[in-house]
Amino acid sequence: MTADVKAKQRKPTNVSLDAELLQEAKKLGINISRSAESGLRDAISMKRAELWKEQNSAALEASNSYVAQNGIPLAKNRKF
């Protein structure tokens, strides 16, 4: 991917950050934009996982209940 294509995919935005945190990051040469993107990606991933668990809680409970009552399906075929 060329630099021009990557630049077009980025969107300038304004954020408010703790002043001391920002100063320390700049002093250490940390790329603020990339770090914010990384943190945002992590937050999105965690939130999606949380939502998936909530949306599928009934199926997870049913599966866990089945295993508790009947054991792991095909357990006799497991090699470990």
All heavy atoms as a GROMACS GRO file, in nm:
protein
  616
    1MET      N    1   0.085  -0.117   0.000
    1MET     CA    2   0.000   0.000   0.000
    1MET      C    3   0.090   0.124   0.000
    1MET      O    4   0.181   0.134   0.081
    1MET     CB    5  -0.089  -0.002   0.124
    1MET     CG    6  -0.201   0.095   0.120
    1MET     SD    7  -0.316   0.077   0.259
    1MET     CE    8  -0.400  -0.072   0.219
    2THR      N    9   0.064   0.218  -0.085
    2THR     CA   10   0.148   0.337  -0.095
    2THR      C   11   0.113   0.435   0.016
    2THR      O   12   0.005   0.429   0.076
    2THR     CB   13   0.130   0.406  -0.232
    2THR    OG1   14  -0.003   0.456  -0.239
    2THR    CG2   15   0.156   0.311  -0.346
    3ALA      N   16   0.204   0.530   0.038
    3ALA     CA   17   0.182   0.630   0.142
    3ALA      C   18   0.060   0.715   0.109
    3ALA      O   19  -0.015   0.755   0.199
    3ALA     CB   20   0.306   0.718   0.157
    4ASP      N   21   0.039   0.745  -0.020
    4ASP     CA   22  -0.078   0.825  -0.060
    4ASP      C   23  -0.208   0.755  -0.026
    4ASP      O   24  -0.303   0.817   0.022
    4ASP     CB   25  -0.074   0.855  -0.210
    4ASP     CG   26   0.037   0.952  -0.247
    4ASP    OD1   27   0.077   1.031  -0.159
    4ASP    OD2   28   0.081   0.949  -0.363
    5VAL      N   29  -0.214   0.624  -0.049
    5VAL     CA   30  -0.336   0.548  -0.020
    5VAL      C   31  -0.359   0.545   0.130
    5VAL      O   32  -0.471   0.565   0.178
    5VAL     CB   33  -0.328   0.406  -0.078
    5VAL    CG1   34  -0.446   0.323  -0.032
    5VAL    CG2   35  -0.321   0.411  -0.230
    6LYS      N   36  -0.253   0.522   0.209
    6LYS     CA   37  -0.267   0.519   0.354
    6LYS      C   38  -0.314   0.654   0.406
    6LYS      O   39  -0.398   0.663   0.494
    6LYS     CB   40  -0.135   0.481   0.420
    6LYS     CG   41  -0.112   0.334   0.431
    6LYS     CD   42   0.005   0.308   0.521
    6LYS     CE   43   0.008   0.162   0.558
    6LYS     NZ   44   0.112   0.132   0.655
    7ALA      N   45  -0.258   0.763   0.352
    7ALA     CA   46  -0.296   0.896   0.398
    7ALA      C   47  -0.444   0.922   0.372
    7ALA      O   48  -0.511   0.988   0.451
    7ALA     CB   49  -0.210   1.001   0.328
    8LYS      N   50  -0.497   0.872   0.263
    8LYS     CA   51  -0.638   0.893   0.231
    8LYS      C   52  -0.729   0.816   0.327
    8LYS      O   53  -0.844   0.852   0.344
    8LYS     CB   54  -0.666   0.852   0.087
    8LYS     CG   55  -0.604   0.947  -0.013
    8LYS     CD   56  -0.632   0.903  -0.154
    8LYS     CE   57  -0.562   0.995  -0.253
    8LYS     NZ   58  -0.580   0.954  -0.390
    9GLN      N   59  -0.679   0.711   0.387
    9GLN     CA   60  -0.760   0.630   0.478
    9GLN      C   61  -0.763   0.689   0.619
    9GLN      O   62  -0.839   0.648   0.702
    9GLN     CB   63  -0.707   0.488   0.484
    9GLN     CG   64  -0.724   0.412   0.354
    9GLN     CD   65  -0.662   0.274   0.362
    9GLN    OE1   66  -0.586   0.244   0.453
    9GLN    NE2   67  -0.693   0.192   0.266
   10ARG      N   68  -0.678   0.786   0.645
   10ARG     CA   69  -0.670   0.846   0.777
   10ARG      C   70  -0.758   0.971   0.782
   10ARG      O   71  -0.777   1.038   0.683
   10ARG     CB   72  -0.526   0.880   0.809
   10ARG     CG   73  -0.436   0.757   0.801
   10ARG     CD   74  -0.292   0.789   0.828
   10ARG     NE   75  -0.271   0.830   0.965
   10ARG     CZ   76  -0.271   0.749   1.070
   10ARG    NH1   77  -0.291   0.620   1.053
   10ARG    NH2   78  -0.249   0.793   1.191
   11LYS      N   79  -0.813   0.998   0.900
   11LYS     CA   80  -0.899   1.116   0.916
   11LYS      C   81  -0.850   1.197   1.035
   11LYS      O   82  -0.843   1.145   1.146
   11LYS     CB   83  -1.042   1.071   0.940
   11LYS     CG   84  -1.137   1.188   0.959
   11LYS     CD   85  -1.279   1.143   0.950
   11LYS     CE   86  -1.379   1.251   0.978
   11LYS     NZ   87  -1.357   1.378   0.918
   12PRO      N   88  -0.816   1.322   1.010
   12PRO     CA   89  -0.775   1.407   1.123
   12PRO      C   90  -0.889   1.423   1.223
   12PRO      O   91  -1.006   1.430   1.185
   12PRO     CB   92  -0.743   1.542   1.057
   12PRO     CG   93  -0.736   1.517   0.912
   12PRO     CD   94  -0.815   1.393   0.885
   13THR      N   95  -0.855   1.427   1.349
   13THR     CA   96  -0.956   1.444   1.453
   13THR      C   97  -0.895   1.516   1.572
   13THR      O   98  -0.773   1.521   1.587
   13THR     CB   99  -1.014   1.307   1.494
   13THR    OG1  100  -1.123   1.328   1.583
   13THR    CG2  101  -0.911   1.220   1.561
   14ASN      N  102  -0.977   1.570   1.655
   14ASN     CA  103  -0.931   1.635   1.777
   14ASN      C  104  -0.967   1.548   1.896
   14ASN      O  105  -1.079   1.498   1.905
   14ASN     CB  106  -0.998   1.772   1.794
   14ASN     CG  107  -0.956   1.869   1.687
   14ASN    OD1  108  -0.840   1.872   1.647
   14ASN    ND2  109  -1.050   1.948   1.638
   15VAL      N  110  -0.873   1.531   1.986
   15VAL     CA  111  -0.899   1.458   2.109
   15VAL      C  112  -0.840   1.537   2.225
   15VAL      O  113  -0.747   1.614   2.208
   15VAL     CB  114  -0.837   1.315   2.107
   15VAL    CG1  115  -0.902   1.229   2.002
   15VAL    CG2  116  -0.688   1.320   2.088
   16SER      N  117  -0.894   1.517   2.341
   16SER     CA  118  -0.840   1.579   2.462
   16SER      C  119  -0.764   1.472   2.539
   16SER      O  120  -0.818   1.363   2.564
   16SER     CB  121  -0.952   1.635   2.548
   16SER     OG  122  -1.020   1.736   2.478
   17LEU      N  123  -0.640   1.503   2.574
   17LEU     CA  124  -0.556   1.409   2.646
   17LEU      C  125  -0.501   1.474   2.772
   17LEU      O  126  -0.483   1.596   2.777
   17LEU     CB  127  -0.439   1.363   2.557
   17LEU     CG  128  -0.475   1.294   2.426
   17LEU    CD1  129  -0.351   1.274   2.341
   17LEU    CD2  130  -0.543   1.162   2.453
   18ASP      N  131  -0.470   1.392   2.869
   18ASP     CA  132  -0.406   1.440   2.990
   18ASP      C  133  -0.275   1.509   2.951
   18ASP      O  134  -0.191   1.451   2.881
   18ASP     CB  135  -0.380   1.320   3.082
   18ASP     CG  136  -0.310   1.360   3.208
   18ASP    OD1  137  -0.185   1.374   3.203
   18ASP    OD2  138  -0.375   1.374   3.312
   19ALA      N  139  -0.256   1.633   2.994
   19ALA     CA  140  -0.140   1.713   2.952
   19ALA      C  141  -0.008   1.648   2.992
   19ALA      O  142   0.088   1.647   2.912
   19ALA     CB  143  -0.150   1.853   3.011
   20GLU      N  144   0.000   1.595   3.113
   20GLU     CA  145   0.124   1.532   3.158
   20GLU      C  146   0.154   1.405   3.077
   20GLU      O  147   0.268   1.378   3.042
   20GLU     CB  148   0.116   1.499   3.307
   20GLU     CG  149   0.121   1.621   3.396
   20GLU     CD  150   0.111   1.586   3.544
   20GLU    OE1  151   0.136   1.468   3.580
   20GLU    OE2  152   0.078   1.676   3.622
   21LEU      N  153   0.050   1.329   3.048
   21LEU     CA  154   0.066   1.208   2.970
   21LEU      C  155   0.115   1.242   2.830
   21LEU      O  156   0.207   1.178   2.777
   21LEU     CB  157  -0.068   1.135   2.963
   21LEU     CG  158  -0.071   0.994   2.906
   21LEU    CD1  159   0.012   0.901   2.990
   21LEU    CD2  160  -0.214   0.946   2.898
   22LEU      N  161   0.058   1.344   2.770
   22LEU     CA  162   0.098   1.387   2.638
   22LEU      C  163   0.243   1.436   2.637
   22LEU      O  164   0.321   1.401   2.548
   22LEU     CB  165   0.004   1.498   2.590
   22LEU     CG  166   0.026   1.551   2.449
   22LEU    CD1  167   0.013   1.438   2.346
   22LEU    CD2  168  -0.073   1.661   2.418
   23GLN      N  169   0.279   1.514   2.736
   23GLN     CA  170   0.416   1.564   2.746
   23GLN      C  171   0.516   1.449   2.759
   23GLN      O  172   0.620   1.448   2.693
   23GLN     CB  173   0.429   1.658   2.866
   23GLN     CG  174   0.565   1.720   2.884
   23GLN     CD  175   0.571   1.811   3.006
   23GLN    OE1  176   0.478   1.817   3.087
   23GLN    NE2  177   0.680   1.883   3.019
   24GLU      N  178   0.486   1.351   2.841
   24GLU     CA  179   0.574   1.236   2.861
   24GLU      C  180   0.587   1.155   2.732
   24GLU      O  181   0.695   1.111   2.695
   24GLU     CB  182   0.522   1.146   2.974
   24GLU     CG  183   0.611   1.030   3.008
   24GLU     CD  184   0.740   1.069   3.077
   24GLU    OE1  185   0.753   1.184   3.124
   24GLU    OE2  186   0.829   0.983   3.086
   25ALA      N  187   0.477   1.136   2.663
   25ALA     CA  188   0.480   1.061   2.537
   25ALA      C  189   0.566   1.132   2.434
   25ALA      O  190   0.648   1.070   2.365
   25ALA     CB  191   0.338   1.043   2.484
   26LYS      N  192   0.551   1.264   2.424
   26LYS     CA  193   0.633   1.341   2.330
   26LYS      C  194   0.780   1.333   2.367
   26LYS      O  195   0.866   1.318   2.280
   26LYS     CB  196   0.586   1.486   2.325
   26LYS     CG  197   0.456   1.505   2.251
   26LYS     CD  198   0.415   1.651   2.246
   26LYS     CE  199   0.287   1.669   2.168
   26LYS     NZ  200   0.249   1.812   2.159
   27LYS      N  201   0.809   1.342   2.496
   27LYS     CA  202   0.947   1.334   2.542
   27LYS      C  203   1.010   1.200   2.505
   27LYS      O  204   1.128   1.191   2.472
   27LYS     CB  205   0.952   1.354   2.694
   27LYS     CG  206   1.094   1.364   2.748
   27LYS     CD  207   1.106   1.367   2.901
   27LYS     CE  208   0.994   1.433   2.974
   27LYS     NZ  209   1.014   1.429   3.121
   28LEU      N  210   0.930   1.095   2.508
   28LEU     CA  211   0.980   0.961   2.477
   28LEU      C  212   0.975   0.928   2.328
   28LEU      O  213   1.013   0.819   2.287
   28LEU     CB  214   0.900   0.857   2.556
   28LEU     CG  215   0.917   0.863   2.707
   28LEU    CD1  216   0.816   0.775   2.777
   28LEU    CD2  217   1.059   0.825   2.746
   29GLY      N  218   0.926   1.021   2.248
   29GLY     CA  219   0.920   1.000   2.104
   29GLY      C  220   0.810   0.905   2.060
   29GLY      O  221   0.820   0.841   1.955
   30ILE      N  222   0.704   0.897   2.137
   30ILE     CA  223   0.592   0.809   2.104
   30ILE      C  224   0.502   0.878   2.003
   30ILE      O  225   0.467   0.995   2.020
   30ILE     CB  226   0.514   0.771   2.232
   30ILE    CG1  227   0.603   0.688   2.324
   30ILE    CG2  228   0.385   0.698   2.198
   30ILE    CD1  229   0.544   0.663   2.461
   31ASN      N  230   0.464   0.807   1.899
   31ASN     CA  231   0.372   0.860   1.798
   31ASN      C  232   0.232   0.859   1.858
   31ASN      O  233   0.171   0.753   1.878
   31ASN     CB  234   0.380   0.775   1.671
   31ASN     CG  235   0.293   0.828   1.560
   31ASN    OD1  236   0.178   0.867   1.582
   31ASN    ND2  237   0.348   0.828   1.440
   32ILE      N  238   0.181   0.977   1.887
   32ILE     CA  239   0.052   0.991   1.956
   32ILE      C  240  -0.062   0.933   1.873
   32ILE      O  241  -0.146   0.859   1.924
   32ILE     CB  242   0.022   1.139   1.989
   32ILE    CG1  243   0.138   1.203   2.067
   32ILE    CG2  244  -0.110   1.152   2.063
   32ILE    CD1  245   0.171   1.137   2.198
   33SER      N  246  -0.065   0.965   1.743
   33SER     CA  247  -0.173   0.916   1.657
   33SER      C  248  -0.174   0.765   1.650
   33SER      O  249  -0.279   0.701   1.663
   33SER     CB  250  -0.159   0.974   1.516
   33SER     OG  251  -0.178   1.113   1.518
   34ARG      N  252  -0.058   0.706   1.629
   34ARG     CA  253  -0.051   0.559   1.619
   34ARG      C  254  -0.087   0.493   1.752
   34ARG      O  255  -0.154   0.390   1.755
   34ARG     CB  256   0.089   0.514   1.575
   34ARG     CG  257   0.131   0.565   1.440
   34ARG     CD  258   0.054   0.496   1.330
   34ARG     NE  259   0.107   0.534   1.202
   34ARG     CZ  260   0.039   0.584   1.102
   34ARG    NH1  261  -0.090   0.602   1.114
   34ARG    NH2  262   0.096   0.617   0.988
   35SER      N  263  -0.043   0.553   1.860
   35SER     CA  264  -0.076   0.497   1.992
   35SER      C  265  -0.225   0.507   2.020
   35SER      O  266  -0.285   0.413   2.074
   35SER     CB  267   0.003   0.570   2.101
   35SER     OG  268   0.141   0.549   2.083
   36ALA      N  269  -0.285   0.619   1.981
   36ALA     CA  270  -0.430   0.635   2.000
   36ALA      C  271  -0.505   0.533   1.916
   36ALA      O  272  -0.603   0.473   1.962
   36ALA     CB  273  -0.472   0.777   1.964
   37GLU      N  274  -0.461   0.513   1.791
   37GLU     CA  275  -0.525   0.413   1.705
   37GLU      C  276  -0.514   0.274   1.766
   37GLU      O  277  -0.611   0.198   1.767
   37GLU     CB  278  -0.458   0.411   1.567
   37GLU     CG  279  -0.498   0.524   1.478
   37GLU     CD  280  -0.430   0.518   1.343
   37GLU    OE1  281  -0.353   0.423   1.316
   37GLU    OE2  282  -0.453   0.609   1.262
   38SER      N  283  -0.397   0.243   1.817
   38SER     CA  284  -0.377   0.111   1.878
   38SER      C  285  -0.470   0.091   1.998
   38SER      O  286  -0.534  -0.014   2.013
   38SER     CB  287  -0.231   0.097   1.921
   38SER     OG  288  -0.209  -0.025   1.985
   39GLY      N  289  -0.477   0.192   2.083
   39GLY     CA  290  -0.566   0.185   2.199
   39GLY      C  291  -0.712   0.175   2.159
   39GLY      O  292  -0.789   0.101   2.219
   40LEU      N  293  -0.749   0.249   2.055
   40LEU     CA  294  -0.887   0.244   2.006
   40LEU      C  295  -0.919   0.108   1.947
   40LEU      O  296  -1.028   0.053   1.970
   40LEU     CB  297  -0.910   0.355   1.904
   40LEU     CG  298  -1.052   0.380   1.860
   40LEU    CD1  299  -1.144   0.407   1.979
   40LEU    CD2  300  -1.057   0.499   1.763
   41ARG      N  301  -0.824   0.050   1.873
   41ARG     CA  302  -0.845  -0.085   1.820
   41ARG      C  303  -0.867  -0.186   1.933
   41ARG      O  304  -0.956  -0.271   1.925
   41ARG     CB  305  -0.724  -0.130   1.737
   41ARG     CG  306  -0.731  -0.091   1.594
   41ARG     CD  307  -0.620  -0.159   1.512
   41ARG     NE  308  -0.601  -0.082   1.391
   41ARG     CZ  309  -0.512   0.014   1.375
   41ARG    NH1  310  -0.428   0.043   1.471
   41ARG    NH2  311  -0.504   0.080   1.262
   42ASP      N  312  -0.785  -0.175   2.037
   42ASP     CA  313  -0.799  -0.265   2.152
   42ASP      C  314  -0.935  -0.247   2.219
   42ASP      O  315  -1.002  -0.345   2.255
   42ASP     CB  316  -0.688  -0.241   2.254
   42ASP     CG  317  -0.551  -0.285   2.205
   42ASP    OD1  318  -0.543  -0.357   2.102
   42ASP    OD2  319  -0.451  -0.245   2.268
   43ALA      N  320  -0.976  -0.121   2.237
   43ALA     CA  321  -1.105  -0.094   2.302
   43ALA      C  322  -1.221  -0.148   2.218
   43ALA      O  323  -1.316  -0.204   2.273
   43ALA     CB  324  -1.122   0.057   2.324
   44ILE      N  325  -1.212  -0.132   2.086
   44ILE     CA  326  -1.316  -0.185   1.997
   44ILE      C  327  -1.322  -0.336   2.006
   44ILE      O  328  -1.430  -0.395   2.015
   44ILE     CB  329  -1.292  -0.138   1.852
   44ILE    CG1  330  -1.322   0.012   1.839
   44ILE    CG2  331  -1.375  -0.218   1.753
   44ILE    CD1  332  -1.275   0.074   1.709
   45SER      N  333  -1.207  -0.399   2.004
   45SER     CA  334  -1.202  -0.546   2.012
   45SER      C  335  -1.262  -0.596   2.143
   45SER      O  336  -1.342  -0.691   2.142
   45SER     CB  337  -1.056  -0.592   1.999
   45SER     OG  338  -1.046  -0.731   2.009
   46MET      N  339  -1.227  -0.532   2.254
   46MET     CA  340  -1.282  -0.573   2.383
   46MET      C  341  -1.433  -0.552   2.389
   46MET      O  342  -1.506  -0.636   2.441
   46MET     CB  343  -1.213  -0.498   2.497
   46MET     CG  344  -1.070  -0.543   2.520
   46MET     SD  345  -0.991  -0.474   2.668
   46MET     CE  346  -1.001  -0.299   2.638
   47LYS      N  347  -1.480  -0.440   2.336
   47LYS     CA  348  -1.624  -0.412   2.338
   47LYS      C  349  -1.700  -0.510   2.250
   47LYS      O  350  -1.808  -0.558   2.289
   47LYS     CB  351  -1.650  -0.268   2.292
   47LYS     CG  352  -1.793  -0.225   2.306
   47LYS     CD  353  -1.838  -0.226   2.452
   47LYS     CE  354  -1.978  -0.174   2.466
   47LYS     NZ  355  -2.021  -0.170   2.606
   48ARG      N  356  -1.644  -0.542   2.133
   48ARG     CA  357  -1.709  -0.641   2.046
   48ARG      C  358  -1.717  -0.777   2.114
   48ARG      O  359  -1.820  -0.845   2.104
   48ARG     CB  360  -1.634  -0.653   1.913
   48ARG     CG  361  -1.661  -0.538   1.820
   48ARG     CD  362  -1.588  -0.558   1.690
   48ARG     NE  363  -1.623  -0.453   1.595
   48ARG     CZ  364  -1.557  -0.427   1.485
   48ARG    NH1  365  -1.451  -0.500   1.453
   48ARG    NH2  366  -1.595  -0.331   1.404
   49ALA      N  367  -1.611  -0.816   2.182
   49ALA     CA  368  -1.612  -0.944   2.254
   49ALA      C  369  -1.717  -0.943   2.365
   49ALA      O  370  -1.791  -1.041   2.384
   49ALA     CB  371  -1.474  -0.974   2.312
   50GLU      N  372  -1.725  -0.832   2.437
   50GLU     CA  373  -1.824  -0.818   2.544
   50GLU      C  374  -1.966  -0.828   2.488
   50GLU      O  375  -2.051  -0.898   2.543
   50GLU     CB  376  -1.803  -0.682   2.612
   50GLU     CG  377  -1.900  -0.650   2.722
   50GLU     CD  378  -1.878  -0.508   2.774
   50GLU    OE1  379  -1.762  -0.465   2.787
   50GLU    OE2  380  -1.980  -0.441   2.800
   51LEU      N  381  -1.991  -0.756   2.378
   51LEU     CA  382  -2.124  -0.760   2.316
   51LEU      C  383  -2.157  -0.900   2.264
   51LEU      O  384  -2.270  -0.946   2.277
   51LEU     CB  385  -2.132  -0.658   2.202
   51LEU     CG  386  -2.131  -0.511   2.244
   51LEU    CD1  387  -2.119  -0.420   2.122
   51LEU    CD2  388  -2.254  -0.478   2.326
   52TRP      N  389  -2.057  -0.968   2.204
   52TRP     CA  390  -2.080  -1.103   2.154
   52TRP      C  391  -2.119  -1.196   2.268
   52TRP      O  392  -2.214  -1.274   2.255
   52TRP     CB  393  -1.954  -1.156   2.084
   52TRP     CG  394  -1.977  -1.288   2.020
   52TRP    CD1  395  -2.017  -1.312   1.892
   52TRP    CD2  396  -1.961  -1.419   2.081
   52TRP    NE1  397  -2.028  -1.447   1.870
   52TRP    CE2  398  -1.995  -1.515   1.984
   52TRP    CE3  399  -1.922  -1.461   2.207
   52TRP    CZ2  400  -1.990  -1.651   2.010
   52TRP    CZ3  401  -1.918  -1.597   2.233
   52TRP    CH2  402  -1.952  -1.690   2.135
   53LYS      N  403  -2.049  -1.185   2.380
   53LYS     CA  404  -2.082  -1.269   2.496
   53LYS      C  405  -2.224  -1.242   2.545
   53LYS      O  406  -2.297  -1.334   2.580
   53LYS     CB  407  -1.982  -1.247   2.609
   53LYS     CG  408  -1.847  -1.309   2.581
   53LYS     CD  409  -1.751  -1.281   2.696
   53LYS     CE  410  -1.612  -1.330   2.664
   53LYS     NZ  411  -1.516  -1.295   2.769
   54GLU      N  412  -2.261  -1.113   2.550
   54GLU     CA  413  -2.396  -1.078   2.593
   54GLU      C  414  -2.501  -1.134   2.496
   54GLU      O  415  -2.602  -1.191   2.539
   54GLU     CB  416  -2.412  -0.926   2.600
   54GLU     CG  417  -2.342  -0.862   2.716
   54GLU     CD  418  -2.348  -0.710   2.714
   54GLU    OE1  419  -2.430  -0.654   2.636
   54GLU    OE2  420  -2.272  -0.647   2.788
   55GLN      N  421  -2.476  -1.118   2.367
   55GLN     CA  422  -2.572  -1.162   2.265
   55GLN      C  423  -2.583  -1.314   2.258
   55GLN      O  424  -2.685  -1.367   2.216
   55GLN     CB  425  -2.532  -1.106   2.128
   55GLN     CG  426  -2.546  -0.955   2.120
   55GLN     CD  427  -2.477  -0.896   1.998
   55GLN    OE1  428  -2.406  -0.965   1.925
   55GLN    NE2  429  -2.496  -0.767   1.977
   56ASN      N  430  -2.479  -1.383   2.297
   56ASN     CA  431  -2.477  -1.528   2.287
   56ASN      C  432  -2.479  -1.598   2.422
   56ASN      O  433  -2.451  -1.718   2.431
   56ASN     CB  434  -2.353  -1.572   2.206
   56ASN     CG  435  -2.364  -1.529   2.063
   56ASN    OD1  436  -2.435  -1.589   1.984
   56ASN    ND2  437  -2.294  -1.423   2.027
   57SER      N  438  -2.514  -1.524   2.526
   57SER     CA  439  -2.511  -1.581   2.661
   57SER      C  440  -2.605  -1.700   2.676
   57SER      O  441  -2.570  -1.799   2.742
   57SER     CB  442  -2.542  -1.474   2.766
   57SER     OG  443  -2.673  -1.426   2.750
   58ALA      N  444  -2.720  -1.696   2.615
   58ALA     CA  445  -2.814  -1.807   2.628
   58ALA      C  446  -2.755  -1.934   2.564
   58ALA      O  447  -2.764  -2.043   2.623
   58ALA     CB  448  -2.947  -1.773   2.561
   59ALA      N  449  -2.695  -1.921   2.447
   59ALA     CA  450  -2.635  -2.038   2.381
   59ALA      C  451  -2.517  -2.090   2.461
   59ALA      O  452  -2.499  -2.212   2.474
   59ALA     CB  453  -2.590  -2.000   2.240
   60LEU      N  454  -2.436  -2.000   2.516
   60LEU     CA  455  -2.322  -2.043   2.597
   60LEU      C  456  -2.368  -2.116   2.722
   60LEU      O  457  -2.311  -2.219   2.760
   60LEU     CB  458  -2.236  -1.923   2.634
   60LEU     CG  459  -2.163  -1.856   2.518
   60LEU    CD1  460  -2.102  -1.723   2.562
   60LEU    CD2  461  -2.056  -1.947   2.463
   61GLU      N  462  -2.472  -2.062   2.787
   61GLU     CA  463  -2.526  -2.128   2.906
   61GLU      C  464  -2.583  -2.265   2.873
   61GLU      O  465  -2.563  -2.361   2.947
   61GLU     CB  466  -2.632  -2.040   2.971
   61GLU     CG  467  -2.574  -1.918   3.039
   61GLU     CD  468  -2.682  -1.827   3.096
   61GLU    OE1  469  -2.794  -1.874   3.123
   61GLU    OE2  470  -2.652  -1.707   3.113
   62ALA      N  471  -2.652  -2.276   2.760
   62ALA     CA  472  -2.710  -2.404   2.719
   62ALA      C  473  -2.599  -2.506   2.691
   62ALA      O  474  -2.609  -2.622   2.731
   62ALA     CB  475  -2.797  -2.386   2.595
   63SER      N  476  -2.494  -2.462   2.624
   63SER     CA  477  -2.382  -2.551   2.594
   63SER      C  478  -2.313  -2.596   2.722
   63SER      O  479  -2.284  -2.715   2.739
   63SER     CB  480  -2.282  -2.480   2.502
   63SER     OG  481  -2.170  -2.564   2.479
   64ASN      N  482  -2.289  -2.502   2.812
   64ASN     CA  483  -2.224  -2.537   2.939
   64ASN      C  484  -2.311  -2.631   3.021
   64ASN      O  485  -2.260  -2.725   3.086
   64ASN     CB  486  -2.192  -2.411   3.019
   64ASN     CG  487  -2.080  -2.331   2.956
   64ASN    OD1  488  -1.999  -2.382   2.881
   64ASN    ND2  489  -2.075  -2.202   2.988
   65SER      N  490  -2.441  -2.610   3.019
   65SER     CA  491  -2.534  -2.697   3.091
   65SER      C  492  -2.531  -2.838   3.033
   65SER      O  493  -2.528  -2.937   3.108
   65SER     CB  494  -2.675  -2.639   3.085
   65SER     OG  495  -2.766  -2.726   3.147
   66TYR      N  496  -2.530  -2.847   2.900
   66TYR     CA  497  -2.525  -2.977   2.834
   66TYR      C  498  -2.399  -3.053   2.874
   66TYR      O  499  -2.405  -3.172   2.909
   66TYR     CB  500  -2.530  -2.961   2.682
   66TYR     CG  501  -2.518  -3.092   2.610
   66TYR    CD1  502  -2.630  -3.169   2.582
   66TYR    CD2  503  -2.393  -3.142   2.573
   66TYR    CE1  504  -2.618  -3.292   2.519
   66TYR    CE2  505  -2.380  -3.265   2.510
   66TYR     CZ  506  -2.492  -3.339   2.483
   66TYR     OH  507  -2.481  -3.461   2.421
   67VAL      N  508  -2.285  -2.984   2.870
   67VAL     CA  509  -2.158  -3.049   2.905
   67VAL      C  510  -2.158  -3.090   3.051
   67VAL      O  511  -2.109  -3.199   3.086
   67VAL     CB  512  -2.039  -2.957   2.872
   67VAL    CG1  513  -1.910  -3.012   2.929
   67VAL    CG2  514  -2.026  -2.939   2.721
   68ALA      N  515  -2.214  -3.006   3.138
   68ALA     CA  516  -2.220  -3.040   3.281
   68ALA      C  517  -2.304  -3.165   3.304
   68ALA      O  518  -2.271  -3.249   3.388
   68ALA     CB  519  -2.277  -2.922   3.360
   69GLN      N  520  -2.412  -3.181   3.228
   69GLN     CA  521  -2.500  -3.296   3.246
   69GLN      C  522  -2.453  -3.420   3.172
   69GLN      O  523  -2.472  -3.532   3.220
   69GLN     CB  524  -2.641  -3.260   3.200
   69GLN     CG  525  -2.709  -3.157   3.285
   69GLN     CD  526  -2.844  -3.115   3.230
   69GLN    OE1  527  -2.894  -3.171   3.134
   69GLN    NE2  528  -2.903  -3.013   3.291
   70ASN      N  529  -2.394  -3.401   3.053
   70ASN     CA  530  -2.364  -3.515   2.966
   70ASN      C  531  -2.216  -3.538   2.939
   70ASN      O  532  -2.179  -3.634   2.873
   70ASN     CB  533  -2.434  -3.496   2.831
   70ASN     CG  534  -2.582  -3.481   2.848
   70ASN    OD1  535  -2.651  -3.570   2.895
   70ASN    ND2  536  -2.635  -3.364   2.813
   71GLY      N  537  -2.133  -3.447   2.984
   71GLY     CA  538  -1.991  -3.457   2.955
   71GLY      C  539  -1.961  -3.400   2.816
   71GLY      O  540  -2.051  -3.361   2.742
   72ILE      N  541  -1.834  -3.398   2.783
   72ILE     CA  542  -1.792  -3.343   2.655
   72ILE      C  543  -1.831  -3.440   2.544
   72ILE      O  544  -1.799  -3.559   2.551
   72ILE     CB  545  -1.639  -3.320   2.654
   72ILE    CG1  546  -1.602  -3.217   2.761
   72ILE    CG2  547  -1.592  -3.274   2.518
   72ILE    CD1  548  -1.456  -3.201   2.782
   73PRO      N  549  -1.897  -3.388   2.440
   73PRO     CA  550  -1.935  -3.476   2.328
   73PRO      C  551  -1.810  -3.540   2.266
   73PRO      O  552  -1.707  -3.477   2.250
   73PRO     CB  553  -2.003  -3.380   2.229
   73PRO     CG  554  -2.046  -3.264   2.310
   73PRO     CD  555  -1.945  -3.252   2.421
   74LEU      N  556  -1.819  -3.666   2.234
   74LEU     CA  557  -1.711  -3.742   2.171
   74LEU      C  558  -1.584  -3.749   2.258
   74LEU      O  559  -1.475  -3.770   2.205
   74LEU     CB  560  -1.678  -3.685   2.033
   74LEU     CG  561  -1.797  -3.678   1.936
   74LEU    CD1  562  -1.756  -3.606   1.808
   74LEU    CD2  563  -1.851  -3.815   1.902
   75ALA      N  564  -1.600  -3.734   2.389
   75ALA     CA  565  -1.485  -3.738   2.478
   75ALA      C  566  -1.409  -3.869   2.469
   75ALA      O  567  -1.288  -3.873   2.485
   75ALA     CB  568  -1.530  -3.713   2.622
   76LYS      N  569  -1.480  -3.976   2.437
   76LYS     CA  570  -1.413  -4.107   2.428
   76LYS      C  571  -1.314  -4.112   2.313
   76LYS      O  572  -1.225  -4.195   2.311
   76LYS     CB  573  -1.518  -4.218   2.412
   76LYS     CG  574  -1.598  -4.209   2.286
   76LYS     CD  575  -1.704  -4.317   2.280
   76LYS     CE  576  -1.788  -4.298   2.152
   76LYS     NZ  577  -1.902  -4.383   2.149
   77ASN      N  578  -1.329  -4.023   2.216
   77ASN     CA  579  -1.238  -4.020   2.102
   77ASN      C  580  -1.118  -3.928   2.121
   77ASN      O  581  -1.031  -3.923   2.035
   77ASN     CB  582  -1.313  -3.977   1.976
   77ASN     CG  583  -1.425  -4.073   1.941
   77ASN    OD1  584  -1.412  -4.193   1.962
   77ASN    ND2  585  -1.534  -4.020   1.893
   78ARG      N  586  -1.114  -3.856   2.232
   78ARG     CA  587  -1.004  -3.762   2.256
   78ARG      C  588  -0.876  -3.838   2.286
   78ARG      O  589  -0.877  -3.939   2.354
   78ARG     CB  590  -1.039  -3.670   2.372
   78ARG     CG  591  -1.155  -3.578   2.339
   78ARG     CD  592  -1.194  -3.495   2.454
   78ARG     NE  593  -1.093  -3.392   2.478
   78ARG     CZ  594  -1.107  -3.293   2.562
   78ARG    NH1  595  -1.216  -3.282   2.634
   78ARG    NH2  596  -1.012  -3.204   2.579
   79LYS      N  597  -0.765  -3.786   2.238
   79LYS     CA  598  -0.633  -3.847   2.262
   79LYS      C  599  -0.559  -3.780   2.375
   79LYS      O  600  -0.446  -3.815   2.405
   79LYS     CB  601  -0.549  -3.836   2.134
   79LYS     CG  602  -0.614  -3.897   2.012
   79LYS     CD  603  -0.603  -4.046   2.014
   79LYS     CE  604  -0.656  -4.099   1.880
   79LYS     NZ  605  -0.705  -4.231   1.888
   80PHE      N  606  -0.619  -3.681   2.440
   80PHE     CA  607  -0.552  -3.609   2.549
   80PHE      C  608  -0.637  -3.602   2.671
   80PHE      O  609  -0.751  -3.630   2.674
   80PHE     CB  610  -0.511  -3.467   2.504
   80PHE     CG  611  -0.624  -3.387   2.450
   80PHE    CD1  612  -0.696  -3.302   2.531
   80PHE    CD2  613  -0.658  -3.394   2.315
   80PHE    CE1  614  -0.799  -3.226   2.480
   80PHE    CE2  615  -0.762  -3.318   2.264
   80PHE     CZ  616  -0.832  -3.234   2.346
   0.00000   0.00000   0.00000
